[in-house]
Amino acid sequence: MLYSESGVNIDANNALKRTFGRLARTTFGPAVLSDIGLFGSLFELRGFKEPLLVASCDGVGTKLTVARLVGRHDTVGADLVNHCVNDILTLGAKPLFFLDYLAFSKVKPEVLTDVVKGLARACRNHQCSLVGGETASMPGLYRPGDYDLVGFIVGAVERGGTIDASRVAPGDRLIGLPSAGLHTNGFSLARKVLFGRARLSVKSKVRGLALPLGEELLRPHRSYFNAVYPVRGLVHAVCHITGGGFRENIERLLPFETSCVIHTDSWRPGRLFRLIQELGDVPDEEMYRTFNMGIGMALIVPQKNVRTVMARIKGARLIGRVVRGTFGVAVI
């Protein structure tokens, strides 16, 4: 037998890799010292005196299912890069380079190319080099038309310049930055409610939503780098509101005997969140532990810096405060 008879087409995969290589090269800066196609990538660390490397890994999750239903795949790559950039931003890091893992069974080449175009576009927006990755053809593990996407990012921050959450103290305020929608979390529940219980489709038009439902769900994960990186020295902590919502993501940053109160009346979640809650009869607590509810990043800021940070970041709003206590995070 031939390898192709098992469902793996080496020639087709090599053609894909050549296309991906051309897209990746559009993200290269002078620090990239090797080409796509080697067994590893060389990157020269520049512009730092005492750099600390910061690394993170994440995926897009079942938002990929929505992309397949809509037939649009040029946004999920940007979702992944932006998510990873936000994760290392919480430590004050600047992105340096990115790698991806793209696994599939039988998917049209143009679909996978659109995914990588999204990766490359978001990398260019952050001056972050897409230096390589893995393209895995895995028949039998994925259904035809399905694929999985994972990303790995490495950034750097000067020693002594990290955002240190141990400085969080009672009296600090929480500043929330608006999200662009669900970002990349909570899609299993969202799909169960919207496409299961409510029997809507990606083409459904819902009052209060500007775009068809599928396009609303595919709104890209917002990057907060340009907004937050310039004010990183003015904050005590940065929290990326992802899986686990407010409670789990903020709680992990709180020092001993320090708690946080979130005032939900300080902002209004978008129509999409309210639609999911109404159609699924989802309790408030479950909504705030599953979704970002319209706040994609929270900054914990000392009172003396609140006015400056609020003035520099468009759309920022006060959403809570840090208090003494051991209850963790209260969403009221």
N, C-alpha and C positions, 0 to 999 in steps of 0.2 A: 504494500500500500504506500501511497504518498501522503505527506503531511497535509496537503490540500484536501485530501479525502476525509480528514478528521475535522475540517472546518477552518483550518488556519492557512491563509494564503500569504506566503512569505513575500512574494513579489508585490502584491497589493499593499501589504503593510510597509514595505520599504519605500514605496512611492509616497505613502502617507507621511512617513518620517521625513522624507525630503521636503515635502510641503511644510511640515511643522518646523523644520530647520530654517527655512526661509523666513517664516513668521518670527521665530525666536531671534534671529539675527537683527531684526528691526528694533529690538529692545537693548542691544549691546551698547555699552559705553566703553571708554578706554580701560576700565578696570578688568574687563573680560579678556583673558589672555589665551583662551583656547576656543576652538570651533565646536559646533554641534557635531556629534557623531563619535566622539571618543568615549572611553569608559568612565571618564570623570571630567570635571570642569575646573579650570584654573581661574581664580579671581584674586586680584591684587587689592588689598584693603588700603584705601587712601582716605586722607582728610581727617584722621583721628590720631590723637596723641597717645592715649591709653585706652584703646577700644575694648569693650566687652561685647561679645557676640550674643545675640538673642535669637532663638529659633522657635518656630511653632509649626504645627501641622493641623490641618482641618479638612473637612469635606463639604459638599453642597447638600448632601442628604436627599430626601425625597422631593426636593424642588426639581430635581432632574425629571421626575415623572411628569410634573406640570409642563416642563419644557417639551417633553415628547408629545404630550397631548395637544399643546399649542402648535407644535411644529416649528419652534423657534429655539435656537441653540447658541445664539451669539451673546447672550447675557450671563449665562451660568459661569463662564470662565472669569468674567469680571467680578461676579459674586465671590468666587473663591479667593482671588487675589485681594480684593478689598477686605474680606473677612480676616485673612491672615495679616494684612497690614495693620488693621485695627488691633489685633491681638498683641502684636509686639509693640504697638504704640502705647499700650498700657504701662510699659516699662520705660517709655521715653525713647524708644529705638527708631532709627531711620532704616527703611528697607534697603537691602543691598542686592540680593538675588533670590530667585524663585525657581522651584522645580515642581513638575506635576506628575501625577500618576493617572493615566487614562486607560481603563479596562473595558472590554466590550466583547460581544460574541459576533453578531452580524449587524453592522450599522453602516449606513451609507457614508462614503468618504466625505461628502460635503457637510454632513452633520458634524463629524469629528473636526473637520477643518474650521467650521464656525465656532466650535468650542475653543479651539486654540487661538483663533482670532480674538476672541474675548479675553483670553489670558494675556495675549501680547498687548492688546490695547490698554488694559489696566496696568500692566507692568510699565509701559511707556509713560503713562500718566503719573507714575510714582518714581520715575527714573530708576526703576528696579529691573535688573536683567533676568530674562528667562533663559537660564543657562543649560537646561536639559530636562530630562524626565524619563518616564517609562511608558511605552505604548504596548499594552498587553492584550493579545487576542485570545480569549478564553471561552471557546464554545463549550456548551454544557453547563457552564456556571451562570451565564447571563442569558436571558431570553433575547431572541432577535429584536433589535430596535432599542434595547436597553444598554446603558453604559454607566460606569462609575467614574467619579472625578475627585481626586484628592490633591491637595497642594502642600508644599513645604517651603517655608520662607526663612531666610536668615537676614538679620539686620544687625546694627551696631549702635552702641551708646557709649559715651565717654565714661570712664570710671569716675564715680562721684557725681555723675549727671543723671543717674537713673531716677525714675519716679518711685519714691519710697513710701509705701502705704503705712509703714510703722509710725509715720508722723501724724496720721489721722487722729483727731482729738475732738472731744465734745465742744460744740460751738461751730465746728466746720459746717459749711452749707453744701448741699448737693445741687449741681447745675445739670440739667438734662438737655441733651442735644437731639433734635427730632430725627426719627428714622424715615426711611423711604417706603415703609411698608413692613411686611413680615421679615424681610432680609433673608436669612437662610435657616430659620428655626421655626418649629411648630407646624411644619407642612403635613405631617401625618395626621394630626388632629384636624387641620384645616381641610384637607382633602376628604376625610371621613365625614365631616359636617357638610361641606358644600356640595361635593359630588356624590356622597352616599346618602345621608339623611335628607338633604334638601333637593337632591336630584338635579342640581344645576350642572351646567357644562362650561367649558372654557370659553365658549362663545356667548354665554349669557350676559345680558346687559342688565345691571342692577342700578336702581335709582341711588344717586349719591356717589357712584363710581364713574370716573371720567372715561375709563376704557373697559372693554369686555373683561370678564372676570379673570380669564387666563392671563391676559396682559397685566392686569393689576397684581396678580400673584407673582409675576415674573419681574416686577420692578427691581432693579439691581440693589444689592446690598450697598449701602452708602459707605464710602470711605471718609473717615474723620481726620485723616492725616493733616491736610492743609489747614484745617481749623484748629486742631489741638497742638500740633508740634510746636508752633511759635509760642504757645503759652505754657509749655510743659514745666517751666521753672516756677510757675505761680500756683501749681496745684499740689495737693498732698497725695492724691490717688486718682486713677482713671479706671473706670469699669466699662467693659464692653458687654452690653446686655444681649446675650445670646441664649443658648439652651439653658434652662433653669431660671430664666427671667430675672426679676429684680432680686428676689430673696437669695438665691444661691450665688449669683454673680457678685453682688455687693457684699454679702456676708463673708466671703473668703478674704476680703481686704480689710476687715475691721479688726483692730487690735483688741487685746483682752479687756473685758469689761467696757467695751464700747459698742453702741448699737446705733441704729439708724431708723428714722421715721420718714416714710415717703408719703407725700400728700397727693393723692390721685386727682384732687379737684384743681390742681395747679396746671393741668393741661387736659386736652380732650383727645382721646384715642381716635384715630381715623375711622372712616366708615367701614373699612374692611374688617377691622377688629370687632366692631360692634355687630356687624353682620354675622360673623362666626359665632359670637356669643349668643345672639338672639336665636339663630337657626339651630344651634346645637344645645341650647339651654345650658351653657357652660358656666359654672360658678365663677364669681370674681376671682377668688383665690387661685383657681386653676388657670384662668386667663393670664394673671400676672406672674405665674410661675412657669408658663409655657411660652408666651409671646413677649416681644419688647413693648407692646402696647403704645407704640408711637415714640418711644424714647430709645434710641439705639446706643447711646453712650452717656454715662454719667460721670461728671467730674466732682471730686470731693475737694473743696476749696476753702482755705482759711478765710474767715470773715473779711479780713483787711484787703483781700485780693478779689473779692466777689465782683465789685463794680467794674474793675478793669477787665476781668475775664468775660463778663457779660457783654461789655461794650465791643470786645474784639471778635466775638463769635456770633454770627447771624443766627437768629432763631433760638438762642439759648434762653432757658428759663429756670427759675428756682423751683425745685420740686421736693426738697426735703432738707433735713438737718441731722447732724450727728449728735447723739446724746450719750450720757453715761448709762450703762445698763448691760444686761446679759441676755436680752431677748432676741438679739440678732437684728433682723429687718422687719419692721412693721409697715405694711402697706395699708393705709387708711383713707 
